[in-house]
């Protein structure tokens, strides 16, 4: 009786393993792509609500609308200028206009 002293993996075993890993990776990447957009939307809505709160506090303290978002930073109502979108304050209505970058 002849015994084969087999060390390592055969080519078929390696090909099966690599193809299984490829299929799993494609499933994971497809699902991660769905949540990337919703994460940015959530960040935009949180940043917008921060801007609305800062504007309300500014109006409550000064009795007037801020000239722009820089006025909110300079008067310490927000720490930094928002980075996810451009914000403009409509001086006639007082509404904050958000334009995503």
C-alpha positions in Angstrom: 0.0 0.0 0.0 1.4 3.4 -1.1 0.9 6.3 1.3 1.1 9.9 0.1 2.5 12.3 2.5 0.4 15.3 1.6 1.5 18.7 2.8 -0.4 21.9 2.0 -3.5 22.4 0.0 -4.5 21.3 -3.5 -5.2 23.8 -6.3 -8.9 23.0 -6.2 -9.1 23.7 -2.5 -7.4 27.0 -2.9 -9.7 28.0 -5.9 -12.8 27.1 -3.9 -11.7 29.1 -0.9 -10.8 32.2 -3.0 -14.1 32.1 -4.8 -16.1 31.8 -1.6 -14.2 34.7 -0.1 -14.9 36.7 -3.3 -18.6 36.0 -3.1 -18.7 37.0 0.6 -16.7 40.2 -0.2 -19.2 41.2 -2.9 -22.1 40.7 -0.6 -20.5 42.8 2.1 -19.5 45.6 -0.2 -23.0 45.8 -1.7 -24.6 46.2 1.7 -22.0 48.7 2.9 -22.7 50.9 -0.1 -26.4 51.3 0.9 -25.4 52.8 4.3 -22.8 55.2 3.1 -25.3 57.6 1.6 -27.6 57.4 4.6 -24.7 58.2 6.9 -24.0 61.4 5.0 -27.7 62.4 5.1 -27.7 61.9 8.8 -24.6 64.0 9.3 -26.2 66.8 7.1 -29.4 66.8 9.1 -27.5 66.9 12.4 -25.3 69.8 11.1 -28.5 71.6 10.0 -30.2 71.2 13.3 -27.0 72.6 15.0 -27.2 75.6 12.8 -30.9 76.2 13.5 -30.2 76.0 17.3 -27.3 78.4 17.0 -29.4 80.9 15.0 -32.2 80.7 17.6 -29.8 81.3 20.4 -28.3 84.2 18.6 -31.7 85.8 17.9 -32.7 85.2 21.5 -29.6 86.9 22.8 -29.3 89.8 20.4 -32.8 90.3 19.0 -31.6 90.3 15.4 -30.6 87.8 12.7 -27.0 86.9 12.3 -25.4 88.3 9.2 -23.9 84.9 8.2 -22.6 81.7 9.7 -19.3 83.5 10.5 -21.2 85.7 13.0 -22.3 82.5 14.8 -18.7 81.3 15.0 -17.3 84.7 16.1 -19.9 85.0 18.9 -19.3 81.4 20.1 -22.7 80.0 19.2 -21.0 77.2 17.2 -17.3 76.1 17.4 -16.4 75.9 13.8 -17.8 76.7 10.4 -19.8 73.8 9.0 -18.0 71.7 6.5 -20.6 69.4 5.0 -22.7 72.1 3.4 -22.8 75.8 2.6 -25.3 77.7 4.8 -26.8 81.1 4.0 -29.2 83.0 6.2 -32.1 84.7 4.4 -32.3 88.1 5.9 -35.9 88.6 5.0 -37.4 85.4 6.3 -34.7 84.3 8.8 -34.6 80.8 7.2 -31.3 79.0 6.9 -30.7 77.7 3.4 -28.5 74.6 3.1 -26.6 73.7 0.0 -24.7 70.4 0.3 -21.2 70.3 -1.0 
